[in-house]
Amino acid sequence: MINGPAAVFTVTLNPPADHSVSVNFSTADGTAIAGGDYNATLQTVVFAPGELAHTVAVGLLPEPAGAPAKKFFGKLSSPTGAPIWISQGIATLGANSD
């Protein structure tokens, strides 16, 4: 569980499956760096039959006021039970994240 600010990625499955589906979610640095700007995250997302969406929250670390905008990525890999159609999402932190 994350206490404090977080970037939330939504992982969706479409169409729904009649069997379990899993995929690995991991973060990757862009201009934002794990350990300095956000908490590195690696987890397996498991969809039960019929489920369509899961969220993955990535903890954000404090930034000084006026810090420039920074970005990092959420990536999907190693699916079982369904293919990956879009394998990467992006989070923007800081000045331009509103």
Buried (B, 14 or more C-beta within 10 A) or exposed (E): EEEEBBBEBEBEBEEBBEEEBEBBBBBEBBEBEBEEBBBBBEEEBEBEEEBEEBEBBBBBBEBEEEEEEBBBBBBBEEBEBBEEEEEEBEBBBBEEEE
